[in-house]
Every structure is written in structure tokens, then in C-alpha cells.
């Protein structure tokens, strides 16, 4: 049946009282506009983060990659013990790992035509808000503020050479090749 001919289907979900009270409180506080948008958002997160592959609680995967919810403070602590002259290289290795993971798991090749898909994936995973403007890659709200690590990460992920143009968010990188 084509999507044009398919009718809207209603689904009833039976919630525990505590679950319903929680949803109602989100709506009352203005954090969610209603039950339908909340469920749609939850399904989008479920699908995009591949929650169906998770071994809940405690073991989470996005395809071939194990993922964890980590406070940025943990990453900042690790970076403090890496010499500054190695930050770009660390970022490059991270970018290579991200590229391999995206290609193997999601069949997303990080060529220029697919950068919008790559940027959406990074956003879904909490890396920040990414976009292009002319020959600049802009990272608004990056989850870490280290432009050297970001520069290396994006270089190897996207397969381009980047020059850092700002040292604080929004981070701006100019494509140099």
C-alpha cells in the first residue's frame, strides 16, 4: 500500500500512573508541547541512536561502536594530560575512527556531497551543531571547546585540510585545500 493511500492509525499506550504524571509534568512545564511530539522525538532518538542494539542498562552501541554518556569534564581532564603539540593528532585519530564507524555502521561516506548527513549524525550524537558557510565549517555549541582537537577531528573525518579561525565557540574552520 502506498504511503498516499495509507490511513492514519491510532495506537493506545497504557501508561503507569507515575509515567503519565511525568509526561504531564513535562507538558505543564513547557518542556514538551504534547504527548504526540514527545513520542515522535523519542522514536527519532531511538532510531538515530540505534537503541534497539543497546544492552540496557550499561552497554550501548551505535552499530560497531560502543558509546557512553561522558561528562565533558572527563574529556577535559584527559586532554590536560596530553601534550598540546599532540592535540591535533589526537583529533585526527578520533576523526578517522568516526569516519570508519559512520562508513561501516551507517553506510555514510564523508565525501563533500554527504557532509550534511555527517553533520546531522554528529549533532544526533551530541557533538554540537555543524554547518557550512562558503568555505568555512562552523561548529556552534561544540561539546568540547578545544579547537585543535576539533580541527584534527574534522580534517580526518571530512578528508580536508582546515585552518582554525576562532579559538572559542562558535568554532570556525576554513577549508584550505
Buried (B, 14 or more C-beta within 10 A) or exposed (E): EEEEEEEEEEEEEEEEEEEEEEBEEBBEEEEBEEBEEBBEEEEEEEEBBBBEEBEEEEEBBBBEBEBEEEEEEEBEEEBEEEEEEBBBBBBBBBBBBBBBBBBEBBEBEBEEEBBEBBBEBBBBBEBBBBBEEEEBBBBEEBBBBBBBBBBBBBBBBBBBEBEBBEEEBEBBBBBEE
